[in-house]
C-alpha cells in the first residue's frame, strides 16, 4: 500500500482535515481574490462577469469598464450597447450587460447606491446567486455567512474527501460543516489557488503536492517524501 494511503488511514478524520487546512495555510498564507476591484460595487460587477469566464479575462475588461462606470450611480445610466461592447470578450455579454445594468439600477433604487451586506438582499440583485453573494460578503466585507463553491472548490472538495456531493448547495453545506466559520473565505481562496496552481482538473500534480499525503485521491501515487503538517501540541 502506498505511503500516502497508509499515513492518511492512521489519522482520525478530524486530524486529517486539520492537516489539510494547515497545509493550505502553509502553502497560501496570502491567498486572496484574484479579481481586480477597488470597492464592493466593483467586486460585485467583476464577480458577475466571471461566470463562465476566467478571472484573467475579466481583469482585462474591468479597467475600461470601471474607468467609465466606477460606481452604481454611473453604471445605472449606461447604455446596454455600451456595456456590451466593453464586456464582449467575457462571454454571454448580452445577458451579463443586462444583469450588471439591472443590478446598478436596483442598487440606486433600493440601497442608495451601496452594496448590501446580507445574503437575502444581495440575492435580490440581477445576476447574483449564492456564489456571487458569498464572494462579495466574504471578500469585500469579511462576513462569512457561506462558502464560495466554484469549479475549483467543488473539484478539490471531492478530491480531498471533504464532500461527495456534486450539487454546489450540498458541497457548500458539507464544507461549512468541516471548516471553521472564521476561515470560510480564506480557505475558499486557498482551494482556488491550489486548484489553479497544483491540483488541475486534468493533470493534478500529486507528486509535488505537500498535502497529497492527506488526500484520498492521491493514495494511488507513491510519494517520495512526506512531511507531517500537524500542529505541535
C-alpha positions as CSV (number, residue, x, y, z in Angstrom):
1,X,0.0,0.0,0.0
2,X,1.4,3.5,-0.9
3,X,2.7,5.6,2.0
4,X,0.1,8.3,1.3
5,X,-2.7,5.8,1.9
6,X,-1.1,4.3,5.0
7,X,-0.5,7.7,6.5
8,X,-4.0,9.1,5.8
9,X,-5.6,5.9,7.2
10,X,-3.9,6.3,10.5
11,X,-5.3,9.7,11.1
12,X,-8.7,10.4,12.5
13,X,-10.9,12.3,10.1
14,X,-10.8,15.5,12.2
15,X,-7.0,15.3,12.3
16,X,-6.8,14.7,8.5
17,X,-8.9,17.8,7.8
18,X,-6.9,19.8,10.3
19,X,-3.7,18.9,8.4
20,X,-5.3,19.8,5.1
21,X,-6.2,23.2,6.4
22,X,-2.8,23.7,8.0
23,X,-1.2,22.7,4.7
24,X,-3.2,25.2,2.8
25,X,-2.2,27.9,5.3
26,X,1.4,27.0,4.8
27,X,1.2,27.0,1.0
28,X,-1.0,30.1,0.6
29,X,-0.9,32.4,3.6
30,X,-1.7,35.4,1.4
31,X,-4.3,33.8,-0.8
32,X,-6.9,36.4,-2.0
33,X,-9.5,37.0,-4.6
34,X,-7.7,37.4,-7.9
35,X,-10.4,39.7,-9.4
36,X,-9.2,43.3,-9.6
37,X,-11.5,45.7,-7.8
38,X,-11.4,49.0,-5.9
39,X,-14.7,48.8,-3.9
40,X,-17.5,46.4,-3.1
41,X,-19.5,47.5,-6.1
42,X,-16.7,46.8,-8.5
43,X,-16.2,43.3,-6.9
44,X,-19.9,42.6,-7.3
45,X,-19.7,43.5,-11.0
46,X,-16.4,41.7,-11.6
47,X,-17.9,38.5,-10.0
48,X,-21.0,38.6,-12.2
49,X,-18.7,39.0,-15.2
50,X,-16.6,36.0,-14.1
51,X,-19.4,33.5,-14.7
52,X,-18.1,31.0,-17.4
53,X,-15.0,33.2,-17.7
54,X,-11.5,33.4,-16.2
55,X,-10.5,36.0,-13.7
56,X,-7.7,36.9,-16.0
57,X,-10.1,37.8,-18.8
58,X,-12.3,39.7,-16.5
59,X,-9.3,41.7,-15.3
60,X,-8.5,42.6,-18.8
61,X,-12.0,44.1,-19.3
62,X,-12.8,45.8,-15.9
63,X,-10.2,48.6,-16.1
64,X,-12.0,50.2,-19.0
65,X,-15.4,49.3,-17.5
66,X,-14.7,50.8,-14.1
67,X,-12.9,53.8,-15.5
68,X,-16.1,54.8,-17.3
69,X,-18.5,53.5,-14.7
70,X,-16.8,53.4,-11.3
71,X,-19.9,53.1,-9.2
72,X,-23.6,52.2,-9.2
73,X,-24.7,55.7,-10.0
74,X,-22.6,55.9,-13.1
75,X,-23.4,52.4,-14.3
76,X,-27.1,52.8,-13.8
77,X,-27.0,55.5,-16.6
78,X,-25.1,53.3,-19.1
79,X,-26.5,52.3,-22.4
80,X,-26.8,48.5,-22.8
81,X,-24.9,48.6,-26.1
82,X,-22.0,50.5,-24.5
83,X,-21.7,47.8,-21.8
84,X,-21.9,45.0,-24.3
85,X,-19.1,46.4,-26.3
86,X,-16.8,46.7,-23.3
87,X,-17.5,43.2,-21.8
88,X,-18.0,41.3,-25.1
89,X,-14.9,39.1,-24.6
90,X,-16.2,37.8,-21.2
91,X,-18.8,35.7,-23.0
92,X,-22.6,35.8,-22.7
93,X,-22.1,39.5,-22.9
94,X,-25.7,40.5,-23.6
95,X,-27.1,38.7,-20.6
96,X,-24.2,40.0,-18.4
97,X,-24.7,43.6,-19.6
98,X,-28.4,43.2,-18.8
99,X,-27.6,41.9,-15.3
100,X,-24.9,44.5,-14.3
101,X,-27.1,47.3,-15.6
102,X,-30.1,45.9,-13.7
103,X,-28.0,45.4,-10.5
104,X,-26.7,49.0,-10.7
105,X,-30.2,50.4,-11.1
106,X,-31.6,48.3,-8.3
107,X,-28.8,49.4,-6.0
108,X,-29.7,53.0,-6.7
109,X,-33.4,52.5,-6.4
110,X,-33.4,50.4,-3.2
111,X,-30.0,50.6,-1.5
112,X,-28.9,54.1,-2.0
113,X,-26.1,53.1,-4.4
114,X,-24.4,50.9,-1.8
115,X,-23.9,47.2,-2.0
116,X,-26.0,45.5,0.8
117,X,-24.3,43.3,3.4
118,X,-26.8,40.5,3.7
119,X,-27.3,37.4,1.7
120,X,-31.0,38.0,1.3
121,X,-30.6,41.5,-0.1
122,X,-27.8,40.5,-2.4
123,X,-29.9,37.7,-3.9
124,X,-32.4,40.4,-5.0
125,X,-29.9,41.7,-7.5
126,X,-30.0,40.5,-11.1
127,X,-27.2,38.0,-11.9
128,X,-26.5,37.3,-8.2
129,X,-26.7,33.8,-6.8
130,X,-25.2,32.3,-3.6
131,X,-21.7,32.0,-5.1
132,X,-21.5,35.7,-6.1
133,X,-23.1,36.8,-2.8
134,X,-20.6,34.8,-0.8
135,X,-17.7,36.3,-2.8
136,X,-18.9,39.8,-2.1
137,X,-19.8,39.3,1.6
138,X,-16.6,37.4,2.4
139,X,-14.1,39.3,0.4
140,X,-15.5,42.9,0.4
141,X,-17.0,42.9,3.9
142,X,-15.2,40.0,5.7
143,X,-18.6,38.5,6.5
144,X,-18.7,34.7,6.5
145,X,-22.2,33.5,6.0
146,X,-21.5,30.8,3.4
147,X,-18.7,29.1,1.5
148,X,-18.0,30.0,-2.1
149,X,-18.3,27.0,-4.4
150,X,-16.8,27.3,-7.9
151,X,-15.5,24.6,-10.2
152,X,-12.1,24.5,-8.4
153,X,-13.6,24.3,-4.9
154,X,-16.1,21.7,-5.9
155,X,-13.4,19.6,-7.5
156,X,-10.9,19.9,-4.7
157,X,-13.6,19.4,-2.1
158,X,-14.4,16.0,-3.6
159,X,-10.7,15.0,-4.2
160,X,-9.8,15.9,-0.7
161,X,-12.7,13.9,0.7
162,X,-14.4,16.9,2.2
163,X,-17.6,16.2,0.3
164,X,-19.0,13.6,-2.0
165,X,-21.6,15.9,-3.5
166,X,-21.8,17.4,-7.0
167,X,-24.5,19.9,-6.3
168,X,-23.0,23.3,-5.2
169,X,-25.5,23.9,-2.5
170,X,-24.7,20.5,-0.9
171,X,-21.0,21.0,-1.4
172,X,-21.3,24.3,0.4
173,X,-23.2,22.6,3.3
174,X,-20.5,20.0,3.7
175,X,-17.6,22.4,3.6
176,X,-19.3,24.7,6.1
177,X,-19.5,21.6,8.5
178,X,-15.8,20.8,8.3
179,X,-14.1,24.2,8.0
180,X,-14.3,26.7,10.9
181,X,-16.6,29.6,10.0
182,X,-13.9,32.2,10.6
183,X,-11.8,30.5,7.8
184,X,-14.6,30.1,5.2
185,X,-13.5,32.9,2.9
186,X,-9.7,32.3,3.3
187,X,-9.9,28.6,2.8
188,X,-12.1,29.2,-0.3
189,X,-9.3,31.4,-1.7
190,X,-6.7,28.8,-0.8
191,X,-8.6,26.0,-2.5
192,X,-9.0,28.1,-5.7
193,X,-5.2,28.9,-5.7
194,X,-4.4,25.2,-5.1
195,X,-6.7,24.2,-7.9
196,X,-5.1,26.7,-10.3
197,X,-1.5,26.0,-9.4
198,X,-1.3,22.4,-8.4
199,X,-4.5,20.3,-8.4
200,X,-5.6,20.9,-12.0
201,X,-8.7,19.4,-13.4
202,X,-6.9,17.2,-16.0
203,X,-3.4,16.8,-14.5
204,X,-3.2,17.1,-10.7
205,X,0.4,17.4,-9.7
206,X,0.1,15.0,-6.7
207,X,3.9,14.2,-6.6
208,X,4.8,17.8,-5.7
209,X,1.7,18.4,-3.6
210,X,2.6,18.8,0.1
211,X,-1.0,17.9,1.2
212,X,-1.3,14.8,-1.0
213,X,-0.5,12.6,2.0
214,X,-3.9,13.6,3.4
215,X,-5.8,13.3,0.1
216,X,-7.7,10.1,-0.6
217,X,-7.5,10.8,-4.4
218,X,-3.7,10.8,-4.3
219,X,-3.4,7.4,-2.4
220,X,-2.6,5.5,-5.6
221,X,0.5,7.7,-6.2
222,X,3.6,6.8,-4.1
223,X,5.2,9.8,-2.6
224,X,9.0,10.1,-2.3
225,X,8.8,12.3,0.7
226,X,6.1,13.1,3.2
227,X,6.1,15.9,5.8
228,X,3.7,16.0,8.7
229,X,1.7,19.2,8.8
230,X,0.1,18.5,12.2
231,X,0.4,21.3,14.7
232,X,2.6,20.6,17.7
233,X,0.6,20.1,20.9
